[in-house]
């Protein structure tokens, strides 16, 4: 087709590009001299002179200018000519040269646009689809949840789910956005203080590193000099206490000795003085104070001085052994600043969110004096005395102590307690509530730096034997925060700047002055209503998450000179176009930095390379290729497992992965896009290799494999495409042919005429004829013949592959006939030869189709006739560079529709 069409073009086009008027005159002359006579000969008997078969006629236009301006009309004519559907069978038909002349005239007279005045097309204001919303929330707010899972499915247009014209905003979706904004803001603005560790590890959980040890129930015995270790998480930097509960058997004149290591570093050694009593085990608590760093820590316990005395008559004295019952870790005992979420740390430049604090429940407290019993989150003091907890104060100053306590009242006086720290009584309180109802008590106190013990003293225990009235105190919670005189990280004066910083990030561009004023006033109002600065920022974030500036894209600003009604888009908008095209997510800091300096456009090729090398570029495989090649649908494809029980093995997942890896490889490795048509390699795991009958496959995981010498090659013989284009019980030449024509070559067949009954599936199953023979009977209808002549040869070329992608030589014990002849005369015997024809003769058609699909996906809108010059330029550049995939991609992002916008109204 390409050679004949080039000849026709040369005969119709002058050496230099003409002006619009000259081209129109030349086009009209060509129409009158060449095109109209051909239309009269082959078309007018059914579609002119009062005839309008199919409700289509050339009679509705009497003037050439009106005829030429109806591009939709000529789109239809062009499709009928290219697909050879018209003229129908049994009619006089134009030659290939004549068809090419008509197509060339339509392309260059009807669809001609002045290359000196390119039209970038309309800008679509589009909301984020579900994928883009999840990715945007994740990348901007560091939130790992996927709130868009609760949103309604996105509509699709032009084959994609990112098309602005169909991404509507319903009341239900708006309600979902509001709910999601609250949930996302809760996570993003989480300012919780790091938790304190209270870990208990039984001896059995320690794993041996050297020497001889043995598990004994939950304990672990050391029989020789040995080491055991265990790892645990340390929540924050600080001082911790590690307590070993151990006992030993005694031999010789010295006690058993243990060593303690942290991350391989020796900390200390201890003597075990508690003797093992088999009938009534008791354990010695050995406590060590350690300074630990946040993260994973390895704790090692070593038995150091094993000794034996075989001559001792007592069995218990023959060998010195140690038993480890458990190890406890508590801390840190110092106050910790709220680290905050990752988003808050970014917002505050890693400064703490608030005051350092430490908080314990009653169960964390230990009895100091008197009778105390732990009781479901609290601790009960049933006699005069106190409970305690160690605390490390790193900086002297004023601290706020909060105690949450309740009481069981008895006698005339309420229960009373005081708070003591660093040897001083810093506050005394009365619990007035009855029935153990908790009350909260606050005090501010000066506390010196150092290691201290905070004590809660129960002062007035009371018991009356006659009535059994008993006064007890429950301590539920103790909190210390400060120093108060050092202030917190977020002050009211800092909120306006933080609002601007947050808005710039969420809107993916600098905020306008009106936006800054509006959101800063909102934060100020929240603080006037009693919110602290952090709470005000949280409300602002929640509001921004439902703002059109967050939810929508496509409001670029023109920059530079305005020429013929168009101008370049601003670089922030260009950054968003790039990132959502390649990553389905917002621009990163590098893109925004270049945009802020006005340097993104001049570094476009380098940035494209960087973005393709990023892991996020897998999104182009999932979101673009998944829809262009329809491999997303492998998640819902359902072959009849009664007919194909082998499908149950999960091979469908492998098929989808194969196609994804195949696309990703061609894209990232910048291979020729013609590999999609006829590559001699693919990607397979063991399951798929067996399915395809690939020999010498080693291993189980996915790897690149050769297809040389096999009946497979390119995307068309991959299991995903073959399965997706089949029915549940059989192959579908119509679906497969339509897929090749529409998804691969971009030349969809016309829709089937109404009233034509489908194949009788029961007859298909029972008949001894092949599917091809049955189709021959079915297509006897003359209204179907033209379309099927275009469609069937390509569809039946797939017949060597069954409905779930396996290769076969026979159908119903009859040899399969996969041969065919295309409408332009190329003959083939099977899919292998058809793939060679596609790669040799139709490379430009495939390139055009891929360019159209990528530009549609990149722009989020359907292409218009004014986009045809951009597509031609993309194809030209791609072809000149050996059909390299990244050459095509660069041409897409450098194209007029991607780079520019209309200014001053819609272009004609």
C-alpha positions in Angstrom: 0.0 0.0 0.0 2.7 2.4 0.9 4.5 2.3 -2.5 1.4 2.8 -4.5 0.2 5.5 -2.2 3.5 7.4 -2.5 3.2 7.3 -6.3 -0.3 8.8 -6.0 0.9 11.5 -3.6 3.7 12.5 -6.0 1.2 12.9 -8.8 -1.0 15.1 -6.7 1.3 17.3 -4.7 3.6 20.1 -6.0 7.3 20.2 -5.1 6.7 23.0 -2.5 4.0 23.3 0.1 1.3 25.6 -1.5 -0.7 28.3 0.3 -4.1 27.3 1.5 -5.9 29.1 -1.4 -3.7 27.5 -4.0 -4.1 24.1 -2.4 -7.9 24.4 -2.4 -7.9 25.4 -6.1 -5.6 22.5 -6.9 -7.7 20.1 -4.8 -10.8 21.2 -6.5 -9.2 20.7 -9.9 -8.1 17.2 -8.9 -11.5 16.4 -7.6 -13.2 17.4 -10.8 -10.7 15.8 -13.1 -9.9 12.5 -11.3 -11.8 11.9 -8.1 -15.4 12.7 -9.1 -15.3 10.5 -12.2 -14.2 7.6 -10.1 -16.9 8.3 -7.5 -19.5 8.5 -10.3 -18.3 5.2 -11.8 -18.1 3.2 -8.5 -20.4 5.0 -6.0 -23.0 7.2 -7.5 -25.4 4.4 -8.6 -26.1 3.6 -4.9 -25.2 6.9 -3.2 -26.2 9.8 -5.6 -28.7 10.8 -8.2 -31.5 10.3 -5.7 -30.1 7.0 -4.3 -29.1 6.9 -0.6 -28.4 3.3 0.4 -27.3 3.1 4.0 -28.7 6.6 4.4 -25.6 8.0 2.7 -25.5 10.2 -0.3 -23.2 12.6 -2.3 -26.2 14.6 -3.3 -26.5 16.7 -0.2 -23.7 19.0 -1.4 -24.0 21.1 -4.5 -20.8 23.2 -4.0 -17.3 21.9 -3.7 -16.5 24.2 -0.7 -19.4 22.6 1.3 -18.5 19.1 0.2 -14.8 19.6 1.2 -15.7 21.1 4.6 -17.6 18.0 5.8 -14.7 16.0 7.3 -17.0 13.5 9.0 -18.5 12.6 5.7 -15.1 12.1 4.1 -13.9 10.1 7.1 -16.6 7.6 6.3 -15.8 7.6 2.6 -12.1 7.0 3.4 -12.9 4.1 5.7 -15.0 2.4 3.1 -12.3 2.8 0.4 -9.4 1.7 2.6 -11.2 -1.4 4.0 -12.4 -2.4 0.5 -15.9 -2.7 1.9 -17.2 -0.5 -0.8 -18.0 -1.0 -3.6 -19.7 -4.2 -2.5 -19.3 -7.6 -4.0 -20.7 -8.1 -7.6 -20.0 -4.4 -8.3 -17.4 -2.9 -10.6 -14.4 -2.2 -8.3 -11.6 0.4 -8.5 -8.1 -0.7 -8.9 -5.6 -0.4 -6.1 -4.0 2.6 -7.8 -7.4 4.3 -8.1 -8.2 3.6 -4.4 -4.8 5.1 -3.5 -5.5 8.2 -5.5 -8.8 8.7 -3.8 -7.3 8.2 -0.3 -4.4 10.5 -1.1 -6.8 13.2 -2.3 -8.9 12.9 0.9 -5.8 13.1 3.1 -4.2 16.0 1.3 -7.2 18.1 0.2 -9.9 17.4 2.8 -7.6 16.8 5.8 -5.0 19.4 4.9 -4.0 21.9 7.6 -1.5 24.7 7.1 1.7 23.5 8.7 2.8 27.1 9.3 -0.3 27.6 11.5 -0.6 24.4 13.6 -3.7 24.1 15.8 -3.0 22.4 19.2 -6.6 21.5 19.6 -8.8 22.0 22.7 -7.5 21.5 26.2 -9.6 19.1 28.2 -10.2 20.0 31.9 -10.2 16.6 33.4 -10.3 15.1 36.9 -7.9 12.6 38.2 -9.1 9.0 37.5 -8.9 6.4 40.2 -5.4 5.3 39.4 -4.1 8.9 39.2 -5.9 9.8 42.5 -4.3 7.0 44.4 -0.9 7.7 43.0 -1.2 11.5 43.7 -2.2 10.9 47.3 0.6 8.4 47.7 3.3 10.6 46.1 2.3 13.9 47.6 1.1 12.9 51.1 3.1 9.7 51.5 -0.2 7.9 52.3 -0.1 4.1 51.4 -3.8 3.6 51.5 -5.8 3.4 48.2 -8.9 5.5 48.9 -10.0 5.4 45.3 -10.9 1.8 45.7 -14.2 3.1 47.1 -14.9 5.3 44.2 -17.2 4.4 41.3 -15.5 2.9 38.2 -14.2 5.5 35.8 -15.9 5.7 32.4 -13.8 5.2 29.3 -13.7 7.1 26.0 -11.6 6.5 22.9 -10.4 3.3 24.6 -9.0 5.0 27.8 -10.1 5.8 31.3 -8.3 9.2 31.5 -10.4 11.0 28.9 -11.6 14.3 30.3 -14.9 14.4 28.3 -16.2 11.2 30.1 -14.6 11.7 33.6 -17.8 13.2 35.1 -18.2 14.3 38.7 -21.4 12.8 40.1 -22.9 13.7 43.6 -22.0 10.2 44.8 -18.3 10.6 43.7 -18.2 14.0 45.4 -19.4 12.4 48.6 -16.7 9.7 48.2 -14.1 12.5 47.8 -15.3 14.2 51.0 -14.9 10.9 52.9 -11.6 10.2 51.4 -10.3 13.7 52.2 -11.0 13.1 55.9 -9.4 9.7 56.0 -6.3 10.9 54.0 -5.9 14.0 56.2 -6.1 11.9 59.3 -3.1 9.8 58.1 -1.1 12.6 56.5 -1.4 14.9 59.6 -0.8 12.2 62.2 1.4 13.7 64.9 1.4 10.8 67.3 4.3 10.4 69.7 6.5 7.4 69.0 5.4 4.5 71.1 7.4 3.2 74.1 8.5 -0.4 74.0 7.3 -2.9 76.6 8.6 -6.1 75.1 8.9 -9.6 76.7 10.8 -12.3 74.9 10.7 -15.8 76.3 14.0 -17.7 76.4 12.8 -20.2 73.8 12.5 -17.4 71.2 16.3 -16.7 71.3 18.1 -18.5 68.5 21.4 -20.2 68.9 24.5 -18.6 67.5 27.2 -20.9 69.0 27.6 -23.5 71.7 25.0 -26.0 73.0 21.6 -24.9 74.1 18.2 -26.6 74.5 14.6 -25.5 74.6 12.7 -26.4 77.7 9.1 -25.3 77.4 9.3 -21.5 77.1 12.8 -21.4 78.6 16.3 -22.0 77.1 19.2 -23.9 78.9 22.9 -23.2 78.3 24.9 -26.4 78.7 28.2 -25.1 77.3 29.7 -21.7 76.8 27.2 -20.5 74.2 25.5 -17.4 72.7 21.8 -16.9 71.8 20.3 -13.8 70.1 17.1 -12.2 69.2 16.1 -9.0 67.2 13.5 -6.5 68.2 12.4 -3.1 67.2 13.4 0.0 69.1 10.8 2.7 68.6 13.0 5.8 69.2 16.4 6.9 70.4 16.7 6.9 74.2 17.5 5.1 77.4 16.1 1.6 77.9 16.2 -1.0 80.7 16.8 -4.6 79.8 15.9 -7.2 82.4 17.2 -10.8 82.2 15.3 -13.4 84.3 17.8 -16.2 84.9 18.8 -19.0 87.3 21.8 -21.4 87.4 23.2 -24.6 88.7 26.2 -24.3 91.0 29.6 -26.0 90.4 32.9 -24.9 91.8 33.7 -21.8 93.8 32.3 -19.1 91.5 28.8 -18.2 90.2 27.7 -18.6 86.6 28.5 -15.5 84.5 26.5 -14.1 81.7 27.5 -11.5 79.1 25.2 -9.0 77.3 25.9 -7.7 73.8 24.0 -5.1 71.7 24.5 -5.3 68.0 27.7 -7.3 68.6 29.1 -4.8 71.1 29.8 -6.1 74.6 27.9 -4.1 77.2 28.4 -5.9 80.5 28.7 -9.2 82.5 26.7 -10.4 85.4 26.8 -13.1 88.0 23.8 -15.4 88.4 23.3 -16.0 92.1 19.8 -17.5 92.0 20.1 -21.3 92.1 17.8 -23.4 90.0 15.0 -25.2 91.9 13.4 -27.8 89.7 10.4 -28.2 92.0 9.8 -24.5 92.5 11.7 -22.4 89.9 12.7 -18.9 91.0 14.6 -16.4 88.8 17.0 -13.6 89.4 16.1 -10.3 87.7 19.3 -8.7 86.2 18.7 -5.2 84.9 20.9 -3.2 82.7 20.3 0.4 81.4 21.2 0.7 77.7 21.3 3.7 75.3 19.7 2.4 72.1 19.1 3.9 68.7 15.8 3.7 66.8 15.4 0.7 64.5 16.2 -3.0 64.6 18.5 -4.1 67.5 20.1 -7.4 68.0 20.4 -8.5 71.7 22.8 -11.4 72.5 23.0 -13.3 75.8 26.2 -15.3 76.3 27.1 -18.0 79.0 30.8 -17.3 79.8 32.1 -19.8 82.4 30.8 -23.3 81.9 32.4 -25.9 84.3 31.9 -29.5 85.1 32.7 -31.7 88.2 32.1 -35.3 87.3 33.4 -36.6 90.7 30.8 -34.7 92.7 28.3 -37.2 94.1 25.3 -34.8 93.8 23.9 -34.7 90.3 23.0 -31.0 90.6 26.6 -30.2 91.3 28.2 -32.1 88.4 27.7 -29.3 85.8 27.3 -25.5 85.9 24.5 -24.6 83.6 22.3 -21.5 83.1 18.5 -21.3 82.3 17.1 -18.1 80.6 13.4 -17.7 81.4 12.7 -14.4 79.6 14.1 -11.0 78.7 12.2 -7.8 79.2 12.8 -4.5 77.4 11.2 -1.2 78.5 11.7 2.3 77.4 12.8 4.8 76.3 12.4 6.5 79.7 13.1 9.9 78.2 10.5 12.2 76.6 10.1 11.9 72.9 9.1 14.7 70.5 6.1 13.7 68.2 7.9 12.7 65.1 4.8 13.0 63.0 3.9 11.5 59.7 6.3 11.7 56.7 4.2 14.4 55.2 4.4 16.5 58.4 8.1 16.0 58.6 8.3 17.3 55.0 6.0 20.2 55.8 8.0 21.2 58.9 11.5 20.5 57.5 12.0 17.6 59.9 11.3 19.8 62.9 9.3 18.2 65.7 5.5 18.6 65.5 5.1 19.4 69.2 6.5 19.1 72.6 8.5 16.1 73.7 6.3 13.8 75.9 6.1 10.4 77.5 2.9 8.6 78.5 2.3 5.4 80.4 -0.8 3.5 81.3 -1.3 2.3 84.8 -0.1 -1.2 83.8 3.3 0.3 82.9 3.7 1.5 86.5 5.4 -0.6 89.2 4.6 -0.9 92.8 7.0 1.1 95.0 5.5 0.9 98.5 2.2 -0.5 99.8 -0.2 -2.9 98.0 -0.8 -2.3 94.3 -2.3 -4.5 91.7 -2.5 -4.1 87.9 -6.0 -4.0 86.6 -6.9 -3.8 82.8 -5.1 -0.6 81.7 -4.7 0.8 85.2 -3.1 0.0 88.6 -5.1 -0.1 91.9 -3.5 1.1 95.1 -5.4 -0.6 97.9 -3.2 0.7 100.7 -1.2 3.8 101.5 1.8 3.8 99.3 2.9 4.7 95.8 3.5 3.4 92.3 6.4 4.5 90.2 8.2 4.7 86.8 11.7 5.8 85.8 12.0 8.9 83.6 14.9 10.5 81.9 14.8 14.3 81.7 17.3 15.5 79.2 16.8 19.3 79.7 15.9 21.2 82.8 12.8 23.3 82.6 9.1 23.5 83.3 7.1 20.4 82.4 3.4 19.6 82.4 2.4 16.4 84.3 -1.0 14.9 83.6 -2.5 12.1 85.7 -5.7 10.3 84.9 -7.1 8.7 88.1 -10.3 7.4 89.6 -11.3 6.2 93.0 -13.5 3.9 94.9 -14.8 6.3 97.6 -15.3 5.5 101.3 -15.5 7.6 104.5 -16.1 11.3 104.6 -13.0 12.5 102.6 -12.4 11.9 98.9 -9.4 9.8 97.8 -6.2 12.0 97.8 -2.9 11.6 96.0 0.2 13.6 95.3 2.8 13.5 92.6 6.5 13.4 93.4 9.5 13.6 91.1 13.2 14.3 91.7 12.7 14.1 95.4 10.0 16.9 95.4 6.3 16.9 95.9 5.0 18.8 92.9 1.3 18.5 93.2 -1.5 17.2 95.4 -5.1 16.3 94.3 -8.4 15.0 95.4 -10.4 12.6 93.4 -14.0 13.7 93.8 -15.8 11.4 91.2 -17.4 8.3 92.5 -17.6 4.7 91.2 -14.1 4.8 89.8 -15.0 7.4 87.1 -11.6 8.7 85.8 -10.7 12.4 86.2 -7.8 14.2 84.6 -5.4 16.3 86.8 -2.7 18.7 85.4 0.2 20.4 87.0 3.3 22.3 85.9 6.6 21.8 87.6 10.2 22.6 87.3 12.2 19.4 86.9 16.0 19.2 86.8 17.8 17.2 84.1 18.8 13.7 85.0 17.4 10.2 85.7 14.4 10.4 88.0 11.5 8.4 89.3 8.0 9.8 89.1 5.8 8.6 92.0 2.0 8.7 92.5 1.3 8.5 96.2 -2.0 7.3 97.6 -2.3 9.4 100.8 -5.5 8.5 102.7 -6.4 4.8 102.5 -9.5 4.0 104.5 -11.3 0.8 105.4 -14.3 0.3 107.8 -14.7 -3.3 108.8 -18.3 -3.1 109.9 -19.5 -1.8 106.5 -16.6 -3.1 104.5 -16.3 0.4 103.0 -13.0 0.6 101.2 -11.2 3.6 99.7 -8.9 2.7 96.8 -7.1 4.7 94.1 -6.8 3.7 90.5 -4.1 5.3 88.3 -5.0 5.0 84.6 -2.5 7.2 82.9 0.5 9.4 83.6 1.9 11.8 81.0 4.9 14.3 81.1 5.5 16.8 78.4 7.9 19.7 78.0 9.9 21.8 78.5 7.0 24.2 78.2 9.3 27.2 78.1 11.0 25.9 74.9 7.7 26.1 72.9 6.4 23.8 70.1 7.4 23.5 66.5 4.2 25.0 65.0 3.4 28.6 66.0 0.4 30.5 64.7 2.6 32.9 62.9 4.1 30.1 60.8 0.7 28.8 59.6 0.3 31.1 56.5 3.7 30.0 55.0 2.9 26.4 55.8 -0.5 26.8 54.0 1.3 28.1 50.9 3.8 25.3 51.0 1.1 22.7 51.3 -1.0 24.2 48.5 1.9 24.4 46.1 2.5 20.7 46.6 -1.1 19.6 46.3 -1.9 21.8 43.3 1.4 20.8 41.6 2.2 24.5 40.8 2.6 27.8 42.7 -0.6 29.1 44.3 -2.2 32.2 42.9 -2.5 35.2 45.1 -6.3 34.6 45.4 -5.8 31.0 46.4 -3.2 31.9 49.1 -5.5 34.5 50.6 -8.5 32.2 50.6 -6.7 29.2 52.2 -4.7 31.3 54.7 -7.9 33.0 55.9 -9.5 29.6 56.3 -6.6 28.5 58.6 -6.9 31.8 60.6 -10.6 31.3 61.1 -10.0 27.7 62.3 -7.5 29.0 64.9 -10.0 31.7 66.0 -12.5 28.9 66.6 -10.2 27.3 69.0 -8.1 25.0 66.8 -4.4 24.7 67.4 -2.1 25.4 64.5 -1.8 21.7 63.6 -5.5 21.3 63.7 -6.0 24.3 61.5 -3.5 22.9 59.0 -5.4 19.6 59.0 -8.7 21.3 58.1 -6.9 23.2 55.3 -5.5 19.9 53.9 -8.9 18.3 54.0 -10.4 21.2 52.1 -7.5 21.2 49.5 -8.1 17.5 48.8 -11.6 18.3 47.5 -10.5 21.5 45.7 -10.8 21.5 41.9 -7.1 22.5 41.8 -6.3 19.1 43.4 -8.9 16.9 41.7 -8.6 18.3 38.2 -5.9 18.8 35.6 -5.8 20.8 32.4 -5.8 24.5 33.2 -2.6 25.6 31.6 -1.5 29.2 31.2 0.0 30.5 27.9 3.6 31.7 28.0 5.7 33.4 25.4 4.5 34.7 22.1 0.9 34.1 20.8 1.1 33.1 17.2 -2.0 32.3 15.0 -4.1 31.7 18.0 -1.8 29.4 20.0 1.0 29.6 22.5 3.2 27.3 24.6 1.7 26.1 27.9 3.4 27.0 31.1 6.1 24.7 32.3 4.3 23.6 35.5 1.5 22.4 33.2 4.0 20.7 31.0 5.5 19.0 34.1 2.1 17.6 35.0 1.4 16.4 31.4 4.7 14.6 31.5 4.3 13.0 34.8 0.7 11.8 34.4 1.6 10.5 30.9 4.6 8.5 32.0 3.8 7.8 35.7 0.0 8.4 36.1 1.2 10.4 39.1 2.2 14.0 39.9 5.4 15.7 38.9 8.4 15.0 41.2 10.7 17.6 42.7 13.1 17.5 39.7 10.4 18.3 37.2 9.0 21.1 39.4 12.4 22.5 40.0 13.1 22.7 36.3 9.7 24.2 35.7 10.3 26.9 38.3 13.5 27.9 36.5 11.8 27.8 33.1 14.3 25.0 32.0 12.0 22.0 31.6 11.2 22.4 28.0 14.9 22.8 27.0 15.7 19.6 29.0 12.8 17.5 27.7 14.7 14.7 26.1 16.9 14.2 29.2 13.9 14.3 31.5 12.1 11.8 29.4 15.1 9.4 29.7 15.1 9.9 33.4 11.4 9.3 33.8 11.5 6.2 31.7 14.3 4.8 33.9 12.2 5.4 37.0 10.2 2.5 38.5 7.1 4.6 38.2 7.2 4.3 34.4 5.7 0.8 34.9 2.5 2.8 35.1 2.7 3.3 31.3 2.7 -0.4 30.9 -0.3 -0.9 33.3 -2.4 2.1 32.3 -1.5 2.7 28.6 -0.6 -0.7 27.3 -3.1 -2.3 29.6 -5.9 -0.5 27.7 -4.4 -0.2 24.2 -3.7 -3.9 24.1 -6.6 -4.7 26.4 -4.5 -6.9 28.6 -6.2 -5.3 31.7 -9.1 -7.5 30.8 -7.1 -10.7 31.6 -8.2 -10.1 35.2 -11.8 -10.8 34.2 -11.5 -13.2 31.2 -13.5 -16.4 31.9 -12.9 -19.3 29.5 -15.2 -22.2 30.0 -13.3 -24.4 32.5 -15.5 -27.4 31.6 -14.2 -27.1 28.0 -10.7 -26.0 29.1 -10.0 -27.4 32.6 -6.3 -26.6 32.2 -7.2 -22.9 32.6 -7.6 -23.4 36.4 -3.8 -23.6 36.9 -3.4 -19.8 36.9 -1.8 -19.5 33.5 -3.9 -16.4 32.8 -1.8 -14.4 35.3 1.4 -15.5 33.5 -0.1 -14.5 30.1 -0.9 -11.0 31.4 2.6 -10.7 32.9 4.2 -11.8 29.6 2.5 -9.1 27.7 3.4 -6.5 30.3 7.0 -7.4 30.4 7.1 -7.5 26.6 5.8 -4.0 26.3 8.0 -2.7 29.1 11.1 -4.2 27.5 10.5 -2.6 24.1 9.7 0.7 25.8 12.6 0.9 28.3 15.2 -0.7 26.1 14.2 1.6 23.2 13.8 -1.2 20.8 12.0 -0.9 17.4 8.2 -0.8 17.8 8.1 -3.3 14.9 9.0 -5.9 17.6 5.3 -5.7 18.6 4.5 -7.2 15.2 7.2 -9.9 14.7 9.6 -10.1 17.6 11.4 -13.5 17.9 11.5 -13.3 21.7 9.1 -13.0 24.6 9.0 -13.3 28.4 7.9 -16.5 30.2 7.9 -18.3 33.5 8.0 -22.1 33.8 4.2 -22.3 33.6 3.9 -20.3 30.4 7.0 -22.0 28.8 5.3 -25.4 29.3 2.0 -23.9 27.9 3.9 -22.8 24.8 6.0 -25.9 24.5 9.3 -24.0 24.8 12.1 -26.4 25.3 15.2 -26.0 27.4 13.5 -23.5 29.8 15.5 -23.3 33.1 14.2 -22.0 36.4 10.7 -21.0 37.4 10.7 -17.2 37.2 10.0 -14.9 34.3 12.9 -14.4 31.9 13.5 -13.4 28.3 13.2 -16.4 26.0 13.8 -17.0 22.3 10.9 -17.9 20.0 13.1 -18.8 17.0 11.8 -21.9 15.4 8.4 -21.7 17.1 5.1 -20.6 15.5 5.0 -17.6 17.9 6.3 -14.0 17.6 5.2 -10.5 18.5 2.2 -9.5 20.6 -0.4 -11.2 18.4 0.6 -14.8 19.3 0.8 -14.1 23.0 -1.7 -16.0 25.2 -3.3 -12.9 26.5 -4.3 -11.5 23.1 -5.4 -15.0 21.9 -7.5 -15.6 24.9 -9.0 -12.1 25.0 -10.1 -12.3 21.4 -11.8 -15.7 21.8 -15.2 -16.7 23.1 -15.6 -18.8 26.2 -15.7 -22.1 24.3 -14.1 -21.4 20.9 -11.9 -19.1 18.9 -13.4 -16.0 17.2 -11.9 -15.1 13.8 -14.1 -12.0 13.8 -12.8 -10.8 17.2 -9.3 -11.6 16.3 -9.4 -10.0 12.9 -11.1 -6.9 14.4 -8.4 -6.7 17.2 -5.6 -6.8 14.6 -7.2 -4.2 12.4 -8.4 -1.9 15.2 -5.9 -2.2 18.0 -2.8 -2.9 15.9 -3.3 -1.2 12.5 -5.8 1.5 13.5 -8.1 0.6 10.6 -11.3 -0.7 12.2 -13.8 -2.5 10.0 -17.2 -0.9 9.7 -19.8 -2.0 12.1 -21.8 -5.1 11.2 -25.1 -4.4 9.5 -28.2 -5.0 11.6 -30.4 -8.0 11.3 -27.6 -10.5 10.6 -28.0 -13.5 13.0 -25.0 -14.8 14.8 -23.5 -18.2 14.4 -25.6 -21.0 16.0 -23.3 -22.0 18.8 -25.0 -25.4 19.2 -24.5 -26.1 15.6 -20.8 -25.0 15.8 -20.2 -27.6 18.6 -22.1 -30.4 16.9 -20.9 -29.8 13.3 -18.0 -31.9 12.0 -17.0 -28.9 9.9 -14.2 -26.6 10.9 -15.1 -23.1 12.0 -13.8 -21.7 8.8 -16.1 -23.8 6.7 -19.1 -22.8 8.8 -18.2 -19.1 8.4 -18.1 -19.6 4.7 -21.8 -20.5 4.8 -22.5 -17.7 7.2 -21.0 -15.0 5.1 -22.9 -15.9 2.0 -25.1 -12.8 2.7 -24.0 -10.2 0.2 -24.3 -7.4 2.8 -21.7 -9.1 4.9 -19.3 -10.1 2.1 -17.4 -6.9 1.7 -16.6 -6.4 5.4 -15.7 -10.1 5.8 -13.4 -10.0 2.8 -11.4 -7.3 4.7 -11.8 -9.0 8.1 -11.7 -12.7 7.6 -8.2 -13.3 6.2 -6.6 -11.7 9.2 -9.0 -13.4 11.6 -8.5 -16.9 10.2 -4.7 -16.5 10.3 -5.0 -17.0 14.1 -6.8 -20.4 13.8 -3.7 -22.4 14.7 -4.2 -21.1 18.2 -7.1 -22.3 20.3 -9.3 -20.2 22.5 -6.8 -20.2 25.4 -3.7 -19.6 23.3 -2.3 -23.1 22.7 -0.9 -24.0 19.3 -2.7 -26.8 17.4 -2.5 -28.4 13.9 -6.0 -29.7 13.7 -9.6 -28.8 14.6 -12.1 -31.6 15.0 -9.4 -33.9 13.5 -9.3 -31.8 10.4 -6.3 -29.9 9.2 -6.5 -26.2 10.0 -6.5 -23.8 7.0 -5.0 -20.5 8.2 -4.1 -19.2 4.7 -5.5 -16.1 3.2 -5.1 -13.2 0.9 -5.4 -9.6 2.0 -7.4 -7.1 0.1 -4.3 -5.6 -1.4 -3.2 -8.9 -2.7 -0.6 -10.2 -0.2 -1.0 -13.9 0.3 0.1 -15.9 3.3 -0.2 -19.5 4.6 -0.3 -18.9 8.3 0.3 -16.3 11.1 4.0 -16.5 10.7 3.8 -15.3 7.1 1.1 -12.7 8.0 3.4 -11.3 10.7 6.1 -10.9 8.1 3.7 -9.0 5.9 2.6 -6.8 8.7 6.2 -5.9 9.6 7.2 -5.3 6.0 4.2 -3.6 4.4 2.3 -2.1 7.3 4.9 -0.7 9.6 3.8 2.8 8.9 0.1 2.0 9.6 1.1 0.4 12.9 3.3 3.4 13.8 0.5 5.8 13.0 -1.9 3.8 15.2 0.5 3.7 18.1 1.2 7.4 17.8 -2.6 8.1 17.8 -3.1 6.0 20.8 -0.2 7.5 22.8 -1.2 11.0 21.9 -4.8 10.3 22.9 -3.6 8.9 26.3 -1.1 11.7 26.8 -3.7 14.5 26.1 -6.7 12.9 27.8 -8.9 13.7 24.8 -9.9 12.2 21.5 -7.9 13.3 18.5 -9.4 15.8 16.1 -8.8 16.3 12.3 -6.5 19.2 13.3 -4.2 16.7 15.0 -3.4 14.9 11.8 -0.3 17.0 11.0 1.1 16.2 14.5 0.5 12.5 13.9 2.2 12.7 10.5 5.2 14.4 12.1 5.4 11.8 14.9 5.4 9.0 12.3 8.0 10.7 10.1 10.4 11.2 13.0 9.9 7.7 14.3 10.5 6.1 10.9 13.6 8.2 10.3 15.1 6.9 13.6 14.5 3.2 12.9 11.1 3.0 14.5 12.6 3.3 18.0 10.0 3.4 20.7 11.5 6.3 22.6 11.9 8.3 19.4 8.1 8.0 19.0 7.6 8.9 22.6 9.8 12.0 22.3 8.0 13.1 19.2 4.7 12.8 21.1 5.8 15.0 24.0 7.4 17.5 21.6 4.3 17.6 19.4 2.2 20.8 19.0 -0.9 19.4 20.8 1.3 18.3 23.8 3.3 21.5 24.0 0.8 24.2 23.1 -2.7 25.5 23.8 -5.3 27.6 21.9 -5.4 31.2 23.0 -8.2 33.6 22.4 -11.0 31.2 21.7 -11.4 27.9 19.9 -9.6 27.7 16.6 -11.7 27.1 13.5 
